[in-house]
C-alpha cells in the first residue's frame, strides 16, 4: 500500500479514470451539505439520494458505517468508479460529546475497514481527500498545522493501518 500526495481536483481524477474509488469523511446528520461532500453530491446527484436513503433506513447511530455509490450501474460503458461516504463524524460542529478528533479517527478506521472487508479491497486505484482537517482551523486548540500536515500526522496512519495488507495505491488530493 502506498500513499501518494497530489495537488489537484479529485472529481476530475474520477472523471478521467485516474482513480476508481473515492473515500471521503462525512457527517451523520447534515446530508452532504458542505465541502467535498457537497461538491461530490452536486456532480453526482445520485450520491445524495443514496446518502439520504441510508440515513433514513438506519435509526441507529451510523458512526463508523458507510454508504456508497457506484457509477458503473448508471454508465456501464465508462470507467467505473465508486464514491464511499465514510460516516466518521457526528455533525460538522463537534457539539456532541462523542464527536471529537480522536473519536473521528476511530470512526474513520471502522468505516473504512468495514468497506474494505465487505468489498475485499476490489478497487485498484483509490483516492481520498484531506479528511478530518478541522483541527488545523480550531483556534481553541492553539494548533498551527496546515491541512496537509494534519492529514499526514493523524489521518494517514489510520488509512495505512486499514489498507496495509492490500496491494493498492491511494492518492491523497489537496488543493
N, C-alpha and C positions, 0 to 999 in steps of 0.2 A: 504494500500500500504506500502510495506516495502522495504528498500534498504539494500542489503547485500553486503559487500565488500569481494572479494575473489581474492587471488593471483593465477593466472592460465591462461590457454590458452582458449580463447573464442571459437576458431574453434574446439578444442577438445570437449568442452562443447556442441556445436551444434551437433557434430557427435554422441556423446554418449547419447543424449536426455536429458541432464541436463536442457537445456533451449530450447525454441521453437521460440523465436523472438529475433533478434539482432537489436538494434539501433546503428548506427554509424554516426557520423557527417562527411560530406564530402563537397567538394567544387563544384562549378558550372562549372568550366572551364577545369580542368585537366583530368577528367575521371578515377578516382580510381587509380591514379598513384603512391601513396606513403602510408606509414604507414599501419594501419589496413585495410584501403580500398584496398590497393594493395594485402595484404595477403588474404583477403576475395575473391577478384577477381581472384587471382591465384588458389585458392582452388575450387571456384565455377565459372567457366568461363562465364556461362550464366548471372551472375550478371553484368559483364562488358557490355554485349550486351544490357541488359535492361537499364542500365545507359545511354549508348550512344543513344539508341533509344529515351529515354525520353528527353534527352537534345536536340537531333536533331529535335524532334517534337514540341518543345516549344521555339519559337523565343523570347518569353517574358522572363523577368528575372525569374529565378526559385528559387531564395532565398525564404526560408520558405515553399518550396514544398518537396515532397519525391517521390522516386520510390522504388519498392520492388520486390523481387524475392522469390517465394515460392517453396521449393524443392519438396513438395508433388506432384506437377504437373509432375515432372520428375521421381520420385521414390515413387509411392503411397504405396508400401509395407513397407517403412522405416518410422521412426519417422518423421513427417513433421516439417519443420521449415521455417521461413521467415526472410530474411535479408532486413532491411529497410535503404535505403540511405537517410539520412536527409540532405538536401541541406541548410546548415546553415553557410556557409562561401563562399564569392565570389571566392576567389582563395587562394592559400597557402601562399602568401606573404603579405597580407593586404596592397596592394599598391593602392587600390581603397578607396576613402574617405568614402564610405558606408560600408566598411568592417573593423570593429574594434571589440574589445572584447565584448563591450556592445551590439552592433548590432548582433553579433553571437549568444548571448543568446536569443535575441528576435526572430531571425530566427529559432533557435533550438526549442523554445517553439511553434512557429507557425507550423513548420513541424511536430513535434511530436503530437501536438493537432489535426492537420488535419488527420494524420494517425489513431489516436485513434478514432476520430469521424467517419471516413469512415469505420472502421472495427468493431466499437462498442466494442473495447477492447477485441477482441476474443482470444488473447494469454493468456496463463496461467502463464508461466514462462519466464519472459523477461530477457534479458541480454544486457548489454551495455559495451562499453569500455570507458576508460578515454577520454572524449571528450573536445575539446577546451582548452587543457592544454598548448598551446604555450606560454601563459603569463609567465609561470614559467621559460622559457628559453630566455626571451627577456631582454637583458642587458640594453636597453634604458629605460625601465620602472623601473629599480632597484628594482625588486620584487624578493624575495627569497622564493618561495613556491615550494614544490615538486608537481608533477603532481597530486598525491592523495589529497594533501591539497587544491590545486586549485579546483579540482573536487568537494570536499566536501563544499567549500565556495561558489562557483559560479554556478556550473552546477547542483549539486544535488537539490538545492532548486527549480530550474526550472523544473526538472523532477518530483519532489514531487508535485508541483503545478498542472502539467498536469495530473498526474496519481492518484491524491488524492482520487477520487471517485471510484476507481477500486480496487477490492479485488485481487491484484496481488503482486508478489514479483519480484523485479528487482535486479539481481546480477550484480555488477559492477566489471568487470575483470580488473586486472592490473598485470603487470609483476614485 
